[in-house]
Amino acid sequence: MAKYEIKISEDAMVASLKLINDGRPPTINEIEEFLKEKGVVHGIINEVMQQIVSNPKYDKDYTIAYGTPPQVGEDAKIIFREKIEKEINDIDTSKIDMKEVSKLIIVNRGDELAEIIPPTRGKDGKNVKGEIVEGFLGKELKLKLGKNVYLNDNKIISNIDGKFVTSQDRSGEIYIDVLDEHKITGNIDYSTGNIRFPGKLYINGDVKAGFVVEAKDYLEIKGVVESANVICQGDAYVFGIKGAGKGIVKAKNLKCNYIENSYIEVEDTLIVSTSILNSTIKAGKNVVVEGKNGRIAGGSVLATKLIESDILGSVMHVRTICEVGIPPELNQELLNLESQLTLDTENLKKISSILTGLRKLKDMDKLDEQRLEYYKKSLNTFKVLLDDIERMQERIREIKTKIQDSKGEAFIIARDIAYPGVEVIIHKKKFVPTKPLTKVIFQLEDEEIILRGYKAETYKQGGK
């Protein structure tokens, strides 16, 4: 038998064979037995054995076996949810309303934004000894979760309503945030499209005619709102509003420098610096023009508690309606309730009469199955109507109490002058000045509008 030497690499992935010259030629069977004896059982290269036998070279290292290397698994990856992926990749803009081209990706609290697919382990290998060599994991995802997102069971979830933002730096790290603020450096026009944002929205330019802006928490517009639709569920600041008789601006509280030819609705208070001209204003509480020589002229202003300005009307006696008191919606609700109450009361009387007759038949045991079913339905209708009537009566009492209580809290104030042409309306009572009135407070007393002198110091101290 020929003589052999074996070398196995430290990781046992390579084995080499050396043939020692002892005068005997090598054979395939001898080499196989020798390798087996030394524990080399995997990855043996038959061609090398044939080469050694057919053309033996002594004292040469023959690489006789290679292990099967382990494989690397797939890298971790992130899969964005369909609607986000679609918006990230954009869509065919040739078929879109050009006013609806906003690139904002809006998500809601609890929305699943993306799923992380963990790295997989690659296929196992074997060394030359036949031992398993475990496969390698793919690369972990380089991910940094930013504001208002969290990870739950490999899913990335939004913690708020806001805009989805993602980016990737040069190292490949992915950043994901959901932001409750959005800033626009220029105008709202065809370059931005309509903007609807469920947080705080800041616009450095104008809102051009025909466009829509909606914000949930706060809105700030440093330019002019033209004949556009601007709505904010929270407080809003707008530099100026020029409606040209079109569009609408709505907010909880609104501050601006001036309003012209516009329609404005505020849930609580409207504060204007200089003027309200030829506009329709509805406020849940107050309308105040703060500035010196500030004026309300033309159009109509309706508030629940207070209308105040230096000047009401104009020297040209332009018609200017200033009305305080319960909002017309509440009055309309009262009218609707009273009308429905009358109708339901009449229906209740009719059903009551029907039930009386059916009860007599029931007591006489003369109700057939059809009449018994009718009796049950009529009784149920009676109970429903009775509950409805009680609810309506309670709501009517609430509204009437609110109207009565608010009569002493409604004021219209001209800090400087109120001109003829101004219609002062307080809880449906009307007063129209026939001459200019200076520094005057209008209020309701004993169902009549009375005039009192205005003194800034007294008024500011609450001595209305």
Disulfide bonds with the S-S distance in Angstrom:
none
